[in-house]
């Protein structure tokens, strides 16, 4: 199975890892050049 994950934060990367371990072909797309650069952005306040 091929899976596309949008977002390279904690949840996206963790989900990608578990799916890859389960045998899926995983692609992660993030708007930043590196992962986890805006990990807490939506949780502040």
RALINKA-V982103 format. One line per field, one symbol per residue. psi: psi as a letter, one per 30 degrees, with the letter a starting at -180 (. if undefined). A space follows every 50 residues. Layout:
# RALINKA-V982103
psi = ???
This chain:
# RALINKA-V982103
psi = kkkkkjkhaeeeeeeeeeeeffgljkkkklflfllgfhegefgl.
